[in-house]
Amino acid sequence: MGGIYNGMSARDLAGAAWRKSQRSNSQGACVEIARIGTEVVAMRNSRDPHGPALICPRDAIVALMDGLRDGEFDHLVS
C-alpha cells in the first residue's frame, strides 16, 4: 500500500469504505473509519471528509478498541 501516510487527504484513499458508529449523533460530529488493506486502518473526521486521515496499524486499532471496551479511557470523558 505504497503512498499511504499519516495526514494525507482522506479523499486520496480511493476505494475506502468509510463507516461511522450507529451511535453517532445527528450533528455529524463523528469519527469514521475504513480498512485500507489487511493491516492498515484509516480514520477521518466526518465533518471534513476530504481532510487529513489518521493512518494506523490494525493492531493499534484493536488495542484502542479493547481499551475502550474495558473502560480504560472513561476518565477522559467523565
ROKE-843588 format. One record per residue: residue in three letters; x, y, z of N, C-alpha, C in turn. Coordinates in steps of 0.02 Angstrom, whole numbers, plus 50000, padded with zeros to 5 digits. Layout:
! ROKE-843588
<drendo><type>Ala</type><n_u>X</n_u><n_v>Y</n_v><n_w>Z</n_w><ca_u>X</ca_u><ca_v>Y</ca_v><ca_w>Z</ca_w><c_u>X</c_u><c_v>Y</c_v><c_w>Z</c_w></drendo>
...
! end
This chain:
! ROKE-843588
<drendo><type>Met</type><n_u>50042</n_u><n_v>49941</n_v><n_w>50000</n_w><ca_u>50000</ca_u><ca_v>50000</ca_v><ca_w>50000</ca_w><c_u>50044</c_u><c_v>50062</c_v><c_w>50000</c_w></drendo>
<drendo><type>Gly</type><n_u>50089</n_u><n_v>50066</n_v><n_w>49954</n_w><ca_u>50134</ca_u><ca_v>50123</ca_v><ca_w>49950</ca_w><c_u>50097</c_u><c_v>50188</c_v><c_w>49940</c_w></drendo>
<drendo><type>Gly</type><n_u>50126</n_u><n_v>50242</n_v><n_w>49964</n_w><ca_u>50097</ca_u><ca_v>50307</ca_v><ca_w>49956</ca_w><c_u>50045</c_u><c_v>50326</c_v><c_w>50009</c_w></drendo>
<drendo><type>Ile</type><n_u>50032</n_u><n_v>50281</n_v><n_w>50056</n_w><ca_u>49985</ca_u><ca_v>50297</ca_v><ca_w>50110</ca_w><c_u>50025</c_u><c_v>50321</c_v><c_w>50170</c_w></drendo>
<drendo><type>Tyr</type><n_u>50007</n_u><n_v>50379</n_v><n_w>50195</n_w><ca_u>50044</ca_u><ca_v>50408</ca_v><ca_w>50251</ca_w><c_u>49997</c_u><c_v>50448</c_v><c_w>50296</c_w></drendo>
<drendo><type>Asn</type><n_u>50018</n_u><n_v>50456</n_v><n_w>50358</n_w><ca_u>49979</ca_u><ca_v>50494</ca_v><ca_w>50407</ca_w><c_u>49970</c_u><c_v>50565</c_v><c_w>50384</c_w></drendo>
<drendo><type>Gly</type><n_u>49910</n_u><n_v>50591</n_v><n_w>50387</n_w><ca_u>49896</ca_u><ca_v>50659</ca_v><ca_w>50369</ca_w><c_u>49878</c_u><c_v>50670</c_v><c_w>50296</c_w></drendo>
<drendo><type>Met</type><n_u>49880</n_u><n_v>50618</n_v><n_w>50256</n_w><ca_u>49861</ca_u><ca_v>50626</ca_v><ca_w>50186</ca_w><c_u>49786</c_u><c_v>50642</c_v><c_w>50183</c_w></drendo>
<drendo><type>Ser</type><n_u>49765</n_u><n_v>50671</n_v><n_w>50129</n_w><ca_u>49694</ca_u><ca_v>50687</ca_v><ca_w>50120</ca_w><c_u>49654</c_u><c_v>50622</c_v><c_w>50116</c_w></drendo>
<drendo><type>Ala</type><n_u>49600</n_u><n_v>50619</n_v><n_w>50155</n_w><ca_u>49557</ca_u><ca_v>50560</ca_v><ca_w>50152</ca_w><c_u>49529</c_u><c_v>50550</c_v><c_w>50082</c_w></drendo>
<drendo><type>Arg</type><n_u>49523</n_u><n_v>50603</n_v><n_w>50044</n_w><ca_u>49499</ca_u><ca_v>50600</ca_v><ca_w>49975</ca_w><c_u>49544</c_u><c_v>50556</c_v><c_w>49932</c_w></drendo>
<drendo><type>Asp</type><n_u>49608</n_u><n_v>50553</n_v><n_w>49949</n_w><ca_u>49656</ca_u><ca_v>50515</ca_v><ca_w>49910</ca_w><c_u>49656</c_u><c_v>50440</c_v><c_w>49925</c_w></drendo>
<drendo><type>Leu</type><n_u>49616</n_u><n_v>50419</n_v><n_w>49973</n_w><ca_u>49611</ca_u><ca_v>50348</ca_v><ca_w>49989</ca_w><c_u>49556</c_u><c_v>50317</c_v><c_w>49947</c_w></drendo>
<drendo><type>Ala</type><n_u>49571</n_u><n_v>50310</n_v><n_w>49883</n_w><ca_u>49522</ca_u><ca_v>50285</ca_v><ca_w>49835</ca_w><c_u>49497</c_u><c_v>50216</c_v><c_w>49855</c_w></drendo>
<drendo><type>Gly</type><n_u>49433</n_u><n_v>50208</n_v><n_w>49850</n_w><ca_u>49403</ca_u><ca_v>50143</ca_v><ca_w>49866</ca_w><c_u>49390</c_u><c_v>50130</c_v><c_w>49940</c_w></drendo>
<drendo><type>Ala</type><n_u>49408</n_u><n_v>50177</n_v><n_w>49983</n_w><ca_u>49396</ca_u><ca_v>50168</ca_v><ca_w>50055</ca_w><c_u>49321</c_u><c_v>50168</c_v><c_w>50068</c_w></drendo>
<drendo><type>Ala</type><n_u>49299</n_u><n_v>50117</n_v><n_w>50105</n_w><ca_u>49229</ca_u><ca_v>50113</ca_v><ca_w>50125</ca_w><c_u>49223</c_u><c_v>50140</c_v><c_w>50196</c_w></drendo>
<drendo><type>Trp</type><n_u>49209</n_u><n_v>50204</n_v><n_w>50202</n_w><ca_u>49206</ca_u><ca_v>50238</ca_v><ca_w>50267</ca_w><c_u>49143</c_u><c_v>50218</c_v><c_w>50304</c_w></drendo>
<drendo><type>Arg</type><n_u>49150</n_u><n_v>50206</n_v><n_w>50369</n_w><ca_u>49094</ca_u><ca_v>50188</ca_v><ca_w>50412</ca_w><c_u>49098</c_u><c_v>50229</c_v><c_w>50477</c_w></drendo>
<drendo><type>Lys</type><n_u>49039</n_u><n_v>50245</n_v><n_w>50503</n_w><ca_u>49037</ca_u><ca_v>50277</ca_v><ca_w>50568</ca_w><c_u>48990</c_u><c_v>50238</c_v><c_w>50613</c_w></drendo>
<drendo><type>Ser</type><n_u>48996</n_u><n_v>50248</n_v><n_w>50676</n_w><ca_u>48956</ca_u><ca_v>50213</ca_v><ca_w>50725</ca_w><c_u>48882</c_u><c_v>50226</c_v><c_w>50715</c_w></drendo>
<drendo><type>Gln</type><n_u>48842</n_u><n_v>50176</n_v><n_w>50728</n_w><ca_u>48769</ca_u><ca_v>50185</ca_v><ca_w>50727</ca_w><c_u>48748</c_u><c_v>50230</c_v><c_w>50784</c_w></drendo>
<drendo><type>Arg</type><n_u>48791</n_u><n_v>50240</n_v><n_w>50833</n_w><ca_u>48776</ca_u><ca_v>50283</ca_v><ca_w>50890</ca_w><c_u>48793</c_u><c_v>50356</c_v><c_w>50877</c_w></drendo>
<drendo><type>Ser</type><n_u>48816</n_u><n_v>50372</n_v><n_w>50817</n_w><ca_u>48834</ca_u><ca_v>50441</ca_v><ca_w>50802</ca_w><c_u>48772</c_u><c_v>50485</c_v><c_w>50805</c_w></drendo>
<drendo><type>Asn</type><n_u>48783</n_u><n_v>50549</n_v><n_w>50821</n_w><ca_u>48726</ca_u><ca_v>50594</ca_v><ca_w>50829</ca_w><c_u>48709</c_u><c_v>50628</c_v><c_w>50763</c_w></drendo>
<drendo><type>Ser</type><n_u>48653</n_u><n_v>50662</n_v><n_w>50763</n_w><ca_u>48629</ca_u><ca_v>50695</ca_v><ca_w>50702</ca_w><c_u>48671</c_u><c_v>50755</c_v><c_w>50682</c_w></drendo>
<drendo><type>Gln</type><n_u>48714</n_u><n_v>50778</n_v><n_w>50727</n_w><ca_u>48757</ca_u><ca_v>50835</ca_v><ca_w>50711</ca_w><c_u>48815</c_u><c_v>50816</c_v><c_w>50666</c_w></drendo>
<drendo><type>Gly</type><n_u>48828</n_u><n_v>50752</n_v><n_w>50659</n_w><ca_u>48881</ca_u><ca_v>50728</ca_v><ca_w>50614</ca_w><c_u>48951</c_u><c_v>50735</c_v><c_w>50642</c_w></drendo>
<drendo><type>Ala</type><n_u>48957</n_u><n_v>50747</n_v><n_w>50707</n_w><ca_u>49023</ca_u><ca_v>50754</ca_v><ca_w>50738</ca_w><c_u>49049</c_u><c_v>50684</c_v><c_w>50755</c_w></drendo>
<drendo><type>Cys</type><n_u>49074</n_u><n_v>50650</n_v><n_w>50706</n_w><ca_u>49092</ca_u><ca_v>50580</ca_v><ca_w>50716</ca_w><c_u>49161</c_u><c_v>50565</c_v><c_w>50686</c_w></drendo>
<drendo><type>Val</type><n_u>49188</n_u><n_v>50512</n_v><n_w>50709</n_w><ca_u>49248</ca_u><ca_v>50484</ca_v><ca_w>50679</ca_w><c_u>49225</c_u><c_v>50428</c_v><c_w>50633</c_w></drendo>
<drendo><type>Glu</type><n_u>49250</n_u><n_v>50427</n_v><n_w>50572</n_w><ca_u>49236</ca_u><ca_v>50374</ca_v><ca_w>50525</ca_w><c_u>49299</c_u><c_v>50333</c_v><c_w>50516</c_w></drendo>
<drendo><type>Ile</type><n_u>49291</n_u><n_v>50269</n_v><n_w>50506</n_w><ca_u>49349</ca_u><ca_v>50226</ca_v><ca_w>50496</ca_w><c_u>49340</c_u><c_v>50185</c_v><c_w>50432</c_w></drendo>
<drendo><type>Ala</type><n_u>49396</n_u><n_v>50166</n_v><n_w>50404</n_w><ca_u>49397</ca_u><ca_v>50124</ca_v><ca_w>50344</ca_w><c_u>49457</c_u><c_v>50078</c_v><c_w>50347</c_w></drendo>
<drendo><type>Arg</type><n_u>49447</n_u><n_v>50017</n_v><n_w>50327</n_w><ca_u>49504</ca_u><ca_v>49970</ca_v><ca_w>50322</ca_w><c_u>49538</c_u><c_v>49982</c_v><c_w>50256</c_w></drendo>
<drendo><type>Ile</type><n_u>49603</n_u><n_v>49991</n_v><n_w>50259</n_w><ca_u>49644</ca_u><ca_v>50002</ca_v><ca_w>50200</ca_w><c_u>49693</c_u><c_v>49944</c_v><c_w>50195</c_w></drendo>
<drendo><type>Gly</type><n_u>49677</n_u><n_v>49895</n_v><n_w>50156</n_w><ca_u>49718</ca_u><ca_v>49835</ca_v><ca_w>50155</ca_w><c_u>49703</c_u><c_v>49791</c_v><c_w>50215</c_w></drendo>
<drendo><type>Thr</type><n_u>49745</n_u><n_v>49741</n_v><n_w>50226</n_w><ca_u>49733</ca_u><ca_v>49694</ca_v><ca_w>50280</ca_w><c_u>49760</c_u><c_v>49716</c_v><c_w>50347</c_w></drendo>
<drendo><type>Glu</type><n_u>49809</n_u><n_v>49760</n_v><n_w>50348</n_w><ca_u>49843</ca_u><ca_v>49778</ca_v><ca_w>50410</ca_w><c_u>49843</c_u><c_v>49853</c_v><c_w>50426</c_w></drendo>
<drendo><type>Val</type><n_u>49802</n_u><n_v>49891</n_v><n_w>50390</n_w><ca_u>49802</ca_u><ca_v>49964</ca_v><ca_w>50399</ca_w><c_u>49729</c_u><c_v>49988</c_v><c_w>50404</c_w></drendo>
<drendo><type>Val</type><n_u>49717</n_u><n_v>50035</n_v><n_w>50451</n_w><ca_u>49652</ca_u><ca_v>50066</ca_v><ca_w>50460</ca_w><c_u>49661</c_u><c_v>50141</c_v><c_w>50456</c_w></drendo>
<drendo><type>Ala</type><n_u>49614</n_u><n_v>50175</n_v><n_w>50424</n_w><ca_u>49616</ca_u><ca_v>50247</ca_v><ca_w>50419</ca_w><c_u>49557</c_u><c_v>50276</c_v><c_w>50458</c_w></drendo>
<drendo><type>Met</type><n_u>49567</n_u><n_v>50335</n_v><n_w>50487</n_w><ca_u>49514</ca_u><ca_v>50371</ca_v><ca_w>50522</ca_w><c_u>49511</c_u><c_v>50442</c_v><c_w>50496</c_w></drendo>
<drendo><type>Arg</type><n_u>49449</n_u><n_v>50469</n_v><n_w>50495</n_w><ca_u>49440</ca_u><ca_v>50539</ca_v><ca_w>50473</ca_w><c_u>49383</c_u><c_v>50570</c_v><c_w>50512</c_w></drendo>
<drendo><type>Asn</type><n_u>49381</n_u><n_v>50636</n_v><n_w>50511</n_w><ca_u>49327</ca_u><ca_v>50674</ca_v><ca_w>50542</ca_w><c_u>49269</c_u><c_v>50676</c_v><c_w>50492</c_w></drendo>
<drendo><type>Ser</type><n_u>49210</n_u><n_v>50655</n_v><n_w>50513</n_w><ca_u>49153</ca_u><ca_v>50653</ca_v><ca_w>50467</ca_w><c_u>49133</c_u><c_v>50723</c_v><c_w>50442</c_w></drendo>
<drendo><type>Arg</type><n_u>49149</n_u><n_v>50774</n_v><n_w>50481</n_w><ca_u>49133</ca_u><ca_v>50842</ca_v><ca_w>50459</ca_w><c_u>49182</c_u><c_v>50869</c_v><c_w>50408</c_w></drendo>
<drendo><type>Asp</type><n_u>49237</n_u><n_v>50834</n_v><n_w>50398</n_w><ca_u>49288</ca_u><ca_v>50855</ca_v><ca_w>50350</ca_w><c_u>49310</c_u><c_v>50794</c_v><c_w>50310</c_w></drendo>
<drendo><type>Pro</type><n_u>49266</n_u><n_v>50767</n_v><n_w>50268</n_w><ca_u>49281</ca_u><ca_v>50704</ca_v><ca_w>50234</ca_w><c_u>49341</c_u><c_v>50706</c_v><c_w>50186</c_w></drendo>
<drendo><type>His</type><n_u>49361</n_u><n_v>50766</n_v><n_w>50166</n_w><ca_u>49420</ca_u><ca_v>50771</ca_v><ca_w>50122</ca_w><c_u>49481</c_u><c_v>50795</c_v><c_w>50160</c_w></drendo>
<drendo><type>Gly</type><n_u>49475</n_u><n_v>50802</n_v><n_w>50226</n_w><ca_u>49529</ca_u><ca_v>50825</ca_v><ca_w>50268</ca_w><c_u>49580</c_u><c_v>50769</c_v><c_w>50280</c_w></drendo>
<drendo><type>Pro</type><n_u>49624</n_u><n_v>50779</n_v><n_w>50328</n_w><ca_u>49677</ca_u><ca_v>50731</ca_v><ca_w>50341</ca_w><c_u>49651</c_u><c_v>50665</c_v><c_w>50370</c_w></drendo>
<drendo><type>Ala</type><n_u>49684</n_u><n_v>50612</n_v><n_w>50352</n_w><ca_u>49668</ca_u><ca_v>50546</ca_v><ca_w>50378</ca_w><c_u>49723</c_u><c_v>50524</c_v><c_w>50426</c_w></drendo>
<drendo><type>Leu</type><n_u>49703</n_u><n_v>50494</n_v><n_w>50481</n_w><ca_u>49750</ca_u><ca_v>50464</ca_v><ca_w>50527</ca_w><c_u>49757</c_u><c_v>50391</c_v><c_w>50507</c_w></drendo>
<drendo><type>Ile</type><n_u>49817</n_u><n_v>50371</n_v><n_w>50490</n_w><ca_u>49831</ca_u><ca_v>50303</ca_v><ca_w>50467</ca_w><c_u>49863</c_u><c_v>50264</c_v><c_w>50523</c_w></drendo>
<drendo><type>Cys</type><n_u>49833</n_u><n_v>50207</n_v><n_w>50541</n_w><ca_u>49857</ca_u><ca_v>50168</ca_v><ca_w>50598</ca_w><c_u>49863</c_u><c_v>50094</c_v><c_w>50579</c_w></drendo>
<drendo><type>Pro</type><n_u>49911</n_u><n_v>50061</n_v><n_w>50610</n_w><ca_u>49914</ca_u><ca_v>49988</ca_v><ca_w>50602</ca_w><c_u>49852</c_u><c_v>49957</c_v><c_w>50632</c_w></drendo>
<drendo><type>Arg</type><n_u>49828</n_u><n_v>49904</n_v><n_w>50602</n_w><ca_u>49769</ca_u><ca_v>49869</ca_v><ca_w>50627</ca_w><c_u>49776</c_u><c_v>49851</c_v><c_w>50700</c_w></drendo>
<drendo><type>Asp</type><n_u>49835</n_u><n_v>49827</n_v><n_w>50720</n_w><ca_u>49846</ca_u><ca_v>49806</ca_v><ca_w>50790</ca_w><c_u>49836</c_u><c_v>49864</c_v><c_w>50839</c_w></drendo>
<drendo><type>Ala</type><n_u>49854</n_u><n_v>49924</n_v><n_w>50819</n_w><ca_u>49844</ca_u><ca_v>49982</ca_v><ca_w>50863</ca_w><c_u>49770</c_u><c_v>49997</c_v><c_w>50872</c_w></drendo>
<drendo><type>Ile</type><n_u>49731</n_u><n_v>49989</n_v><n_w>50820</n_w><ca_u>49659</ca_u><ca_v>50000</ca_v><ca_w>50825</ca_w><c_u>49627</c_u><c_v>49946</c_v><c_w>50868</c_w></drendo>
<drendo><type>Val</type><n_u>49649</n_u><n_v>49885</n_v><n_w>50861</n_w><ca_u>49623</ca_u><ca_v>49830</ca_v><ca_w>50903</ca_w><c_u>49637</c_u><c_v>49846</c_v><c_w>50976</c_w></drendo>
<drendo><type>Ala</type><n_u>49698</n_u><n_v>49868</n_v><n_w>50992</n_w><ca_u>49716</ca_u><ca_v>49885</ca_v><ca_w>51061</ca_w><c_u>49674</c_u><c_v>49943</c_v><c_w>51087</c_w></drendo>
<drendo><type>Leu</type><n_u>49662</n_u><n_v>49994</n_v><n_w>51045</n_w><ca_u>49620</ca_u><ca_v>50050</ca_v><ca_w>51065</ca_w><c_u>49549</c_u><c_v>50027</c_v><c_w>51080</c_w></drendo>
<drendo><type>Met</type><n_u>49521</n_u><n_v>49987</n_v><n_w>51037</n_w><ca_u>49452</ca_u><ca_v>49964</ca_v><ca_w>51047</ca_w><c_u>49446</c_u><c_v>49920</c_v><c_w>51108</c_w></drendo>
<drendo><type>Asp</type><n_u>49496</n_u><n_v>49878</n_v><n_w>51121</n_w><ca_u>49496</ca_u><ca_v>49838</ca_v><ca_w>51182</ca_w><c_u>49497</c_u><c_v>49882</c_v><c_w>51244</c_w></drendo>
<drendo><type>Gly</type><n_u>49538</n_u><n_v>49934</n_v><n_w>51242</n_w><ca_u>49542</ca_u><ca_v>49981</ca_v><ca_w>51298</ca_w><c_u>49477</c_u><c_v>50018</c_v><c_w>51308</c_w></drendo>
<drendo><type>Leu</type><n_u>49444</n_u><n_v>50037</n_v><n_w>51254</n_w><ca_u>49380</ca_u><ca_v>50071</ca_v><ca_w>51259</ca_w><c_u>49328</c_u><c_v>50025</c_v><c_w>51291</c_w></drendo>
<drendo><type>Arg</type><n_u>49327</n_u><n_v>49963</n_v><n_w>51268</n_w><ca_u>49279</ca_u><ca_v>49915</ca_v><ca_w>51296</ca_w><c_u>49291</c_u><c_v>49903</c_v><c_w>51371</c_w></drendo>
<drendo><type>Asp</type><n_u>49355</n_u><n_v>49904</n_v><n_w>51390</n_w><ca_u>49373</ca_u><ca_v>49891</ca_v><ca_w>51460</ca_w><c_u>49366</c_u><c_v>49952</c_v><c_w>51505</c_w></drendo>
<drendo><type>Gly</type><n_u>49349</n_u><n_v>50010</n_v><n_w>51476</n_w><ca_u>49340</ca_u><ca_v>50070</ca_v><ca_w>51516</ca_w><c_u>49405</c_u><c_v>50107</c_v><c_w>51532</c_w></drendo>
<drendo><type>Glu</type><n_u>49460</n_u><n_v>50089</n_v><n_w>51499</n_w><ca_u>49524</ca_u><ca_v>50119</ca_v><ca_w>51515</ca_w><c_u>49526</c_u><c_v>50195</c_v><c_w>51503</c_w></drendo>
<drendo><type>Phe</type><n_u>49482</n_u><n_v>50220</n_v><n_w>51460</n_w><ca_u>49484</ca_u><ca_v>50291</ca_v><ca_w>51442</ca_w><c_u>49423</c_u><c_v>50329</c_v><c_w>51467</c_w></drendo>
<drendo><type>Asp</type><n_u>49383</n_u><n_v>50298</n_v><n_w>51508</n_w><ca_u>49322</ca_u><ca_v>50331</ca_v><ca_w>51533</ca_w><c_u>49338</c_u><c_v>50396</c_v><c_w>51569</c_w></drendo>
<drendo><type>His</type><n_u>49394</n_u><n_v>50400</n_v><n_w>51603</n_w><ca_u>49412</ca_u><ca_v>50462</ca_v><ca_w>51639</ca_w><c_u>49421</c_u><c_v>50522</c_v><c_w>51593</c_w></drendo>
<drendo><type>Leu</type><n_u>49432</n_u><n_v>50510</n_v><n_w>51530</n_w><ca_u>49442</ca_u><ca_v>50565</ca_v><ca_w>51482</ca_w><c_u>49377</c_u><c_v>50600</c_v><c_w>51463</c_w></drendo>
<drendo><type>Val</type><n_u>49321</n_u><n_v>50566</n_v><n_w>51474</n_w><ca_u>49256</ca_u><ca_v>50595</ca_v><ca_w>51453</ca_w><c_u>49206</c_u><c_v>50601</c_v><c_w>51510</c_w></drendo>
<drendo><type>Ser</type><n_u>49228</n_u><n_v>50588</n_v><n_w>51571</n_w><ca_u>49181</ca_u><ca_v>50593</ca_v><ca_w>51627</ca_w><c_u>49195</c_u><c_v>50654</c_v><c_w>51669</c_w></drendo>
! end
